[in-house]
Amino acid sequence: MGEVAKLMPPGQVKADPYFIPAEHYAGTDFARREKEKLWPRTWQVACRAEELPDVGSQLVYDICDESILVVRTSAQEVKAFYNACPHRGRQLATGPRRTREIVCPFHGWRFKLDGRCTHIPYGADWQGSLEESDRNLVEVQCGQWGGFVFINMDPSAPPLAEFLGEVITKLGPYEIENQRFRWAASVEINCNWKLAIEAFDEAYHVQTTHPQLLKAFDDRTTANITGPHGYLRRSADAGGLGTPSPLLNQPMPDDVRPLVLEFMRQMVFDVKSVFAERDMAAAARILTELPADVSAPEALGATLKFRREAAEASGVGWPAITPEQMGMNGSTWHIFPNMVVLPQPTASLWYRARPLGRGEDPEKCLFEFWALERYAPGYAPEVTQTHYPDWRTFDALPSFLAQDFANLPYMQAGVRSRGFKGARVNPIQEGIIANYHAHIRAMVDDE
């Protein structure tokens, strides 16, 4: 309990640090303060670098009232600007595109890809009153890590690397920058953005929401926190993958091999992510190359070996990460404020949630899925992100994830109830939620 409280900014520790007031989820005033003090002051992912493949590639990232134009200016560099012409404010772009220069569609002001103004029609009519800062696009901080492009509208914010901290040291060995889209989608949900992302911040819900996993997965986890971020690790006394949940009150099976493969099967074919199909085929070698009485840790170690051999033989490659690092570095990460990832050496599943529209309605959010996979160079598929105004119309939504989404509208209805004072999170398994709420609260309460 002290670990979460210890990382809260001074003055923010309440009598119970694991109590989250209902206003965080349903309060219009709290949503307004997030809009004014959280989103303009935090590093946040705008896109994947692969969405900007060529010099001149651009896309628009919207968060509440702000629209940010993200531009690839060279093979290595990406810049970001407020998506507003300095002349009369007309938005410069409305979606993905590629151009050699940026031209305002209203009056034709022209800008280089680095934001410098190159032409103003009838510029002499200003009679020298335009300063250089009046002419150029207004830049926002921009940085890259793991194949992601981050932006921050606060010019005094710390560098991206400092903000990410242990995210880099622990997730860096997965080489996520070498993964590419397998599939991507976005949905609109009638719930607060924090409720949506928290559905993936803990494994405590597995025993009720995903009971099909229990026969193959000891679901006990421990939350670990690092600054505003956090990650889940298998509890010290939990058997992990290949071990039935203790809630089933079942003895260990004589043969754990089918359990290990069953968990992978559900990820590969039901979630369509976390593992590649090649991983599943390679891991199946444990059925013929290991004895039936092999232990769960030994079976897991063999699947990693076989998966690595298959990835290297296919030209996909394997990151320089050890099994020990994978165990210690966590199975699920929350990257502040609104990203969650399930990382693996050849694939990862990312979630992002943010307020919908102008951010004034605390009960509506946009939720995005990014399933990434490591492919042989030049062989990644071309993927277009599909959008669904109602998550229930997403007919390709993996059934596993549909179990999570089925809870969300009812959670939002519950948190607005007069009988609900606030969430009381489990310090051992749900500490990530308490921690990141504390950091949000510190930001929105800052005068």
C-alpha positions in Angstrom: 0.0 0.0 0.0 2.8 2.3 0.8 4.4 1.8 -2.6 1.7 3.5 -4.6 1.3 6.3 -2.0 5.0 6.9 -2.0 5.0 7.8 -5.7 2.1 10.2 -5.4 3.1 13.9 -5.7 3.4 15.7 -2.4 0.0 16.8 -1.0 -2.0 14.3 -3.0 -2.0 11.3 -0.7 -5.5 10.8 0.7 -6.4 8.8 3.8 -7.0 5.8 1.4 -4.7 6.0 -1.7 -6.7 3.2 -3.2 -9.9 5.1 -3.3 -10.8 6.8 -6.6 -13.7 9.3 -6.4 -16.6 8.7 -8.8 -16.0 12.2 -10.3 -12.9 10.9 -12.0 -15.2 8.9 -14.3 -18.5 10.8 -14.4 -17.8 14.4 -13.4 -18.1 17.0 -16.1 -15.9 19.4 -14.1 -13.2 16.7 -13.8 -13.3 16.1 -17.6 -13.0 19.9 -18.2 -9.9 20.0 -15.9 -8.4 17.0 -17.8 -9.0 18.9 -21.0 -7.3 22.0 -19.7 -4.4 20.6 -17.6 -3.8 16.9 -18.5 -3.8 16.6 -22.3 -1.9 19.8 -23.1 0.8 19.0 -20.6 1.6 15.3 -21.0 3.5 13.2 -23.5 1.1 11.1 -25.6 1.3 8.8 -28.6 0.1 10.5 -31.8 0.8 7.6 -34.2 3.1 4.9 -35.3 6.2 6.0 -37.3 5.2 3.5 -40.0 2.1 5.6 -40.7 4.5 8.3 -42.0 6.5 6.2 -44.5 7.9 8.9 -46.7 9.2 12.4 -46.5 6.1 14.6 -46.7 3.8 12.0 -45.1 1.4 13.7 -42.7 -1.5 12.8 -40.4 -3.7 14.6 -37.9 -3.9 13.7 -34.2 -6.9 15.1 -32.4 -7.3 15.3 -28.6 -10.2 17.3 -27.2 -10.1 20.8 -28.7 -6.6 20.5 -30.1 -5.6 19.2 -33.5 -1.9 18.4 -34.2 -0.4 18.0 -37.6 2.4 15.4 -37.6 4.9 15.5 -40.5 7.8 13.4 -41.6 10.5 15.9 -42.5 13.3 13.5 -43.3 14.0 9.7 -43.1 14.8 10.0 -39.4 12.9 13.1 -38.3 9.3 13.8 -37.5 7.9 17.1 -36.5 4.6 18.2 -35.1 2.7 21.5 -35.3 -0.7 22.9 -34.2 -3.0 22.2 -37.1 -3.9 25.9 -37.6 -2.7 28.4 -40.2 -1.1 31.4 -38.3 -3.0 33.7 -40.6 -6.7 33.1 -39.9 -6.6 29.7 -38.1 -7.9 27.5 -40.9 -6.9 23.9 -40.3 -4.2 22.9 -42.7 -5.1 19.2 -43.0 -8.0 16.9 -42.1 -6.5 13.5 -42.5 -3.5 11.4 -43.8 -1.8 12.7 -46.9 1.6 13.2 -48.5 2.7 16.6 -49.9 6.0 18.4 -50.7 4.9 21.5 -48.8 2.0 22.6 -46.6 -0.5 25.0 -48.2 -3.4 26.6 -46.4 -6.5 25.9 -48.4 -8.1 29.3 -47.5 -5.6 31.9 -48.6 -2.7 29.9 -50.0 0.0 30.7 -47.3 2.8 28.2 -48.0 5.1 26.4 -45.5 8.0 24.1 -45.8 7.6 20.7 -44.1 9.6 22.1 -41.2 7.0 24.8 -40.6 8.8 27.8 -42.0 6.6 30.1 -44.1 7.8 30.4 -47.7 5.1 32.5 -49.4 2.3 34.9 -48.4 0.2 36.2 -51.3 0.3 40.0 -51.4 2.7 39.9 -48.4 3.7 43.5 -48.9 0.2 44.5 -47.9 1.2 43.8 -44.2 3.6 46.7 -44.6 6.3 44.9 -42.5 4.1 44.3 -39.5 4.4 40.4 -39.6 7.1 39.1 -37.3 8.8 35.8 -38.1 6.8 34.1 -35.3 3.6 35.4 -36.9 4.4 33.7 -40.2 5.6 30.2 -39.2 3.7 27.2 -38.0 3.7 26.8 -34.2 5.6 23.7 -33.3 4.9 21.3 -30.4 7.4 18.9 -28.8 7.8 15.7 -30.7 9.8 12.5 -30.0 10.1 8.9 -31.0 10.5 5.6 -29.1 9.6 2.0 -30.0 8.3 3.0 -33.4 5.8 5.4 -31.9 5.6 9.2 -32.4 4.9 11.1 -29.2 3.8 14.7 -28.9 3.6 17.2 -26.0 2.1 20.6 -26.2 3.9 21.9 -23.2 7.2 23.5 -24.3 8.6 23.2 -20.7 7.8 19.5 -20.4 10.8 17.1 -19.6 12.3 15.2 -22.6 10.4 12.1 -23.8 13.2 9.7 -22.5 12.9 11.2 -19.0 9.1 10.9 -19.1 9.2 7.3 -20.2 11.9 6.2 -17.7 11.8 2.5 -17.1 9.4 2.0 -20.0 12.5 2.3 -22.2 14.7 0.0 -20.1 12.2 -2.7 -19.6 10.3 -2.7 -22.9 13.2 -1.6 -25.1 14.6 -5.2 -25.4 11.4 -6.3 -27.2 12.5 -4.1 -30.2 8.9 -2.9 -30.7 10.2 -0.5 -33.3 10.7 -3.6 -35.6 7.1 -4.6 -35.3 4.4 -3.5 -37.8 0.7 -3.5 -38.0 -1.1 -6.8 -38.2 -4.5 -5.2 -37.8 -5.9 -2.0 -36.4 -9.3 -0.7 -35.5 -11.0 2.0 -33.5 -14.4 2.0 -31.8 -16.6 4.5 -30.0 -17.8 3.6 -26.5 -20.3 5.2 -24.1 -17.9 5.2 -21.2 -15.1 7.3 -19.7 -11.7 6.9 -21.4 -10.2 5.8 -18.0 -12.8 3.0 -17.5 -12.0 1.7 -21.0 -8.2 1.6 -20.5 -8.5 0.2 -17.0 -10.3 -2.9 -18.3 -6.9 -3.9 -19.5 -4.8 -2.6 -16.6 -5.3 -5.7 -14.3 -5.7 -9.4 -14.5 -8.1 -9.5 -11.5 -11.1 -9.6 -13.8 -9.9 -12.7 -15.7 -11.5 -15.1 -13.2 -15.0 -13.7 -14.0 -14.8 -12.0 -17.4 -12.5 -14.6 -19.1 -13.2 -17.9 -17.3 -12.1 -19.8 -20.3 -8.5 -18.9 -19.4 -8.5 -20.4 -15.9 -7.8 -24.0 -16.9 -4.5 -22.9 -18.5 -3.5 -19.8 -16.6 -2.8 -19.1 -12.9 -4.2 -15.6 -13.0 -2.6 -14.1 -9.9 -0.5 -11.0 -10.6 1.2 -8.2 -8.7 1.1 -4.5 -9.8 4.4 -2.7 -10.0 4.7 1.1 -10.5 7.4 3.3 -11.9 6.6 7.0 -11.9 3.2 7.5 -13.6 3.5 4.2 -15.4 3.0 0.6 -14.2 3.2 -3.0 -15.1 1.9 -6.4 -14.1 4.1 -9.3 -13.1 3.2 -12.9 -12.1 2.7 -13.2 -8.4 5.6 -14.9 -6.6 3.4 -17.9 -5.6 1.5 -18.1 -8.9 2.2 -20.9 -11.4 1.6 -18.8 -14.4 1.0 -20.1 -17.9 0.3 -23.9 -18.0 -0.9 -24.0 -14.4 -4.7 -24.0 -13.6 -6.0 -21.1 -11.5 -6.3 -22.0 -7.8 -9.9 -20.8 -8.0 -10.7 -24.0 -9.8 -9.5 -26.2 -6.9 -8.1 -28.7 -9.4 -4.9 -30.6 -9.1 -2.1 -30.0 -11.6 -2.7 -32.2 -14.6 -0.4 -35.0 -15.4 0.4 -33.4 -18.8 0.7 -29.5 -18.9 1.6 -29.3 -22.6 -2.0 -29.0 -23.8 -2.6 -26.2 -21.3 0.4 -24.2 -22.6 -0.8 -24.5 -26.1 -4.4 -23.8 -25.3 -3.5 -20.4 -23.9 -1.5 -19.6 -27.0 -4.3 -20.8 -29.2 -6.7 -18.4 -27.6 -4.3 -15.5 -28.1 -3.5 -16.4 -31.7 -6.9 -17.3 -33.0 -9.3 -15.5 -30.6 -7.4 -12.3 -29.9 -5.5 -12.4 -33.2 -2.4 -10.9 -31.5 0.2 -11.3 -28.7 1.6 -14.3 -30.5 2.1 -14.8 -34.2 0.6 -17.9 -35.9 4.1 -19.0 -36.6 4.7 -19.0 -32.8 1.8 -21.4 -32.3 3.1 -23.8 -34.9 6.6 -23.8 -33.5 5.4 -24.2 -29.9 3.4 -27.3 -30.9 6.7 -29.1 -31.1 6.5 -29.6 -27.3 3.8 -32.3 -28.0 6.3 -34.5 -29.8 9.7 -33.4 -28.4 9.0 -33.2 -24.7 7.7 -35.9 -22.4 4.2 -35.8 -21.0 5.5 -35.3 -17.5 7.4 -32.1 -18.3 6.9 -29.3 -15.8 5.1 -26.1 -16.8 8.3 -23.9 -16.6 10.2 -26.4 -18.7 7.4 -26.5 -21.3 7.4 -22.7 -21.4 11.1 -22.5 -21.8 10.9 -25.0 -24.7 8.2 -23.0 -26.5 10.4 -19.9 -26.3 13.3 -21.8 -27.8 11.2 -23.3 -30.6 9.5 -19.9 -31.4 12.9 -18.2 -31.6 14.2 -20.9 -34.0 11.2 -20.5 -36.2 11.4 -16.7 -36.2 15.1 -16.7 -37.1 14.6 -19.4 -39.8 11.9 -17.4 -41.5 13.9 -14.2 -41.6 11.7 -12.4 -39.1 14.4 -12.4 -36.4 14.2 -12.4 -32.6 15.0 -9.5 -30.3 17.9 -9.6 -27.8 15.8 -10.4 -24.8 16.2 -13.2 -22.3 13.5 -15.3 -20.7 14.5 -13.8 -17.3 14.0 -10.3 -18.6 10.6 -11.3 -20.0 9.6 -12.6 -16.5 10.9 -9.6 -14.6 9.8 -6.8 -17.1 6.1 -7.5 -16.9 3.4 -9.1 -19.0 1.2 -5.9 -19.3 2.2 -2.3 -19.2 0.3 0.9 -18.6 2.1 3.8 -20.3 0.8 7.1 -18.9 -1.7 8.4 -19.5 -3.7 6.3 -21.9 -1.8 3.3 -23.4 -1.7 -0.4 -22.4 0.5 -3.0 -24.1 0.8 -6.8 -23.9 4.4 -7.3 -25.2 6.0 -10.4 -26.7 9.2 -10.9 -28.8 7.3 -11.3 -32.1 4.1 -9.5 -31.5 2.3 -7.1 -29.2 -1.2 -5.8 -28.6 -1.7 -2.1 -27.8 -4.7 -0.2 -26.6 -5.2 3.5 -26.6 -8.2 5.4 -25.1 -8.9 9.1 -25.3 -11.9 11.4 -24.8 -14.2 11.6 -27.8 -14.8 14.8 -29.6 -14.1 18.0 -27.7 -13.6 16.1 -24.5 -16.6 17.7 -22.7 -18.6 14.6 -22.2 -17.0 12.3 -19.6 -19.0 9.4 -20.7 -17.8 9.0 -24.3 -14.4 7.8 -25.6 -12.6 6.6 -28.6 -10.8 3.3 -28.1 -8.1 2.0 -30.5 -6.6 -1.4 -31.0 -3.1 -1.8 -32.6 -2.1 -5.4 -33.1 1.6 -5.4 -34.1 3.8 -8.2 -35.3 7.4 -8.7 -36.3 7.7 -9.5 -40.1 10.6 -10.1 -42.3 11.9 -6.8 -43.7 9.6 -5.6 -46.5 6.9 -8.2 -45.9 4.6 -6.5 -43.5 1.0 -6.3 -44.8 -0.6 -3.0 -45.8 -3.2 -2.3 -43.0 -5.9 0.3 -43.0 -7.4 1.1 -39.6 -11.2 0.6 -39.6 -13.5 2.7 -37.5 -16.8 1.8 -35.9 -19.1 4.4 -34.4 -20.6 1.6 -32.2 -18.2 -1.0 -30.9 -21.1 -3.6 -31.2 -21.0 -3.3 -35.0 -17.3 -4.3 -35.1 -18.0 -7.8 -36.3 -14.3 -8.7 -36.4 -13.8 -7.8 -32.7 -12.2 -10.8 -31.2 -14.6 -12.6 -28.9 -12.1 -12.4 -26.1 -12.0 -8.6 -26.2 -15.8 -8.5 -26.6 -16.0 -10.0 -23.1 -14.2 -6.9 -21.8 -16.3 -4.4 -23.8 -19.6 -5.9 -22.7 -18.8 -4.6 -19.2 -18.0 -1.0 -20.1 -21.5 0.6 -20.6 -22.7 -0.9 -17.4 -19.7 0.3 -15.5 -20.3 3.8 -16.7 -23.9 3.5 -15.6 -22.8 2.3 -12.2 -20.2 5.0 -11.5 -22.8 7.7 -12.0 -25.1 6.1 -9.4 -25.8 8.1 -6.2 -24.9 4.9 -4.4 -21.4 4.7 -5.9 -18.9 6.9 -4.0 -15.8 5.8 -5.8 -13.7 2.8 -6.8 -11.8 0.8 -4.2 -9.0 -0.9 -6.0 -7.1 -4.0 -4.9 -3.6 -2.8 -3.8 -1.9 -6.0 -4.9 -3.4 -6.6 -8.3 -4.9 -3.1 -9.2 -2.3 -0.8 -7.9 -1.5 0.6 -11.4 -5.0 2.1 -11.5 -4.6 3.9 -8.2 -1.1 5.2 -9.2 -2.0 6.7 -12.5 -5.1 8.3 -11.1 -3.0 9.9 -8.4 -0.8 11.4 -11.1 -3.8 12.6 -13.1 -5.3 14.2 -10.0 -2.0 16.0 -9.2 -2.0 17.5 -12.7 -5.6 18.6 -12.9 -5.5 20.0 -9.3 -2.4 22.0 -10.1 -3.1 25.7 -10.0 
